[in-house]
Amino acid sequence: MYITYFCTLCIIISMGNNSMDSETFNEVRIEDYIWIVYIFLAFFALISNHYEKEYLKKHKKKDENIFRTINTEIFIVTFIIYLYFAYINYKHIKRLDRTSSPREIFLANAGFIAALLFLIGGAISLYISIVGDDEDDFNLNFF
């Protein structure tokens, strides 16, 4: 849970001033913070893998709860990051005007679609992490 708070706080603090003159600079500065957050996420993923291995060896419920909690928090943070990138790419589309070249328009739209696909993938991964492997509650009857 602290992972989520820390990473979200880093992103919010880094947003700073959004004036049009320095907007691209601010975006790159925020990306620097996001890379630092990814370093922490990789570290926590390694910790999660350790507990998952312990769970697979010993089948202790405590180890399972720890690795599932860490994974869920990692997916929450990555979902927030993907949401940020979708927002930034949407802003890039809104900045386009009549003088924008077809290449700029295509790249802005392609970037937004890619960000949306990452966001959808992140949402699905987060859902899977939250729902877990509970086979007793799994039901595919939609009708």
C-alpha positions as CSV (number, residue, x, y, z in Angstrom):
1,M,0.0,0.0,0.0
2,Y,2.9,2.4,0.7
3,I,4.3,1.7,-2.7
4,T,1.1,3.2,-4.3
5,Y,1.2,6.3,-2.1
6,F,4.8,6.9,-2.7
7,C,4.7,6.5,-6.4
8,T,1.5,8.5,-6.9
9,L,2.9,11.3,-4.7
10,C,6.1,11.4,-6.8
11,I,4.1,11.8,-10.0
12,I,1.7,14.5,-8.5
13,I,4.6,16.5,-7.0
14,S,6.5,16.4,-10.3
15,M,3.7,17.8,-12.3
16,G,4.5,21.4,-11.2
17,N,3.9,24.3,-13.6
18,N,2.1,23.5,-16.8
19,S,2.6,26.7,-18.8
20,M,2.6,26.3,-22.6
21,D,6.2,27.5,-23.0
22,S,7.7,24.8,-20.8
23,E,5.1,22.1,-21.2
24,T,7.3,19.7,-23.2
25,F,10.1,20.3,-20.7
26,N,7.7,19.5,-17.8
27,E,6.6,16.3,-19.6
28,V,10.2,15.1,-19.9
29,R,10.9,16.0,-16.3
30,I,7.8,14.0,-15.2
31,E,9.1,11.1,-17.3
32,D,12.3,11.2,-15.4
33,Y,10.4,10.7,-12.1
34,I,8.4,7.9,-13.8
35,W,11.6,6.1,-14.6
36,I,12.7,6.4,-11.0
37,V,9.3,4.9,-10.0
38,Y,9.9,2.1,-12.5
39,I,13.2,1.3,-10.7
40,F,11.3,1.0,-7.4
41,L,8.6,-1.1,-9.2
42,A,11.3,-3.5,-10.5
43,F,12.7,-3.8,-7.0
44,F,9.3,-4.6,-5.5
45,A,8.6,-7.1,-8.3
46,L,11.8,-8.9,-7.3
47,I,10.6,-9.0,-3.7
48,S,7.2,-10.2,-4.9
49,N,8.8,-13.0,-6.9
50,H,10.7,-14.1,-3.8
51,Y,7.5,-14.4,-1.8
52,E,5.8,-16.2,-4.7
53,K,8.7,-18.8,-4.8
54,E,8.4,-19.3,-1.1
55,Y,4.6,-19.8,-1.5
56,L,5.2,-22.3,-4.2
57,K,7.6,-24.2,-2.0
58,K,5.9,-24.1,1.3
59,H,2.2,-23.2,0.5
60,K,2.0,-20.7,3.3
61,K,-1.0,-18.4,3.0
62,K,1.1,-15.5,4.5
63,D,3.6,-15.6,1.6
64,E,0.7,-15.8,-0.9
65,N,-1.0,-12.7,0.6
66,I,2.3,-10.8,0.6
67,F,3.1,-11.5,-3.1
68,R,-0.4,-10.8,-4.2
69,T,-0.6,-7.5,-2.3
70,I,2.7,-6.4,-3.7
71,N,1.6,-7.3,-7.3
72,T,-1.7,-5.5,-6.9
73,E,0.1,-2.4,-5.7
74,I,2.5,-2.6,-8.6
75,F,-0.4,-2.8,-11.0
76,I,-2.1,0.1,-9.4
77,V,0.9,2.3,-9.8
78,T,1.5,1.2,-13.4
79,F,-2.2,1.8,-14.2
80,I,-1.8,5.4,-12.8
81,I,1.3,5.8,-15.0
82,Y,-0.5,4.5,-18.1
83,L,-3.4,6.9,-17.3
84,Y,-0.9,9.8,-17.2
85,F,0.5,8.8,-20.6
86,A,-2.9,8.5,-22.1
87,Y,-3.7,12.0,-20.8
88,I,-0.4,13.4,-22.2
89,N,-1.0,11.8,-25.6
90,Y,-4.6,13.2,-25.6
91,K,-3.1,16.7,-24.9
92,H,-0.8,16.2,-27.9
93,I,-3.8,15.6,-30.1
94,K,-5.5,18.7,-28.7
95,R,-2.4,20.8,-29.5
96,L,-2.7,19.9,-33.2
97,D,-3.9,22.7,-35.5
98,R,-4.4,23.4,-39.2
99,T,-0.7,23.8,-39.7
100,S,0.1,20.4,-38.4
101,S,1.5,18.0,-41.0
102,P,-0.2,14.7,-41.7
103,R,2.8,12.9,-40.2
104,E,2.3,14.9,-36.9
105,I,-1.4,14.1,-36.9
106,F,-0.8,10.4,-37.5
107,L,1.9,10.1,-34.9
108,A,-0.2,12.0,-32.3
109,N,-3.2,9.7,-32.9
110,A,-1.0,6.6,-33.0
111,G,0.6,7.6,-29.7
112,F,-2.8,8.1,-28.1
113,I,-4.1,4.7,-29.4
114,A,-0.9,3.0,-28.0
115,A,-1.4,4.7,-24.7
116,L,-5.0,3.6,-24.6
117,L,-4.0,0.0,-25.3
118,F,-1.5,0.1,-22.5
119,L,-4.2,1.5,-20.2
120,I,-6.6,-1.3,-21.2
121,G,-3.9,-3.9,-20.6
122,G,-3.0,-2.3,-17.3
123,A,-6.7,-2.4,-16.3
124,I,-7.0,-6.0,-17.2
125,S,-3.8,-6.9,-15.4
126,L,-5.0,-5.0,-12.3
127,Y,-8.4,-6.8,-12.4
128,I,-6.7,-10.2,-12.7
129,S,-4.4,-9.3,-9.8
130,I,-7.4,-8.3,-7.6
131,V,-9.6,-11.2,-8.5
132,G,-6.8,-13.7,-8.2
133,D,-6.9,-17.5,-8.6
134,D,-10.1,-18.1,-6.7
135,E,-11.4,-21.0,-8.7
136,D,-14.5,-21.5,-6.5
137,D,-16.0,-18.1,-7.5
138,F,-15.1,-18.3,-11.2
139,N,-18.2,-18.5,-13.4
140,L,-18.4,-17.9,-17.2
141,N,-22.2,-17.9,-17.4
142,F,-22.9,-14.5,-18.8
143,F,-26.6,-15.1,-19.7
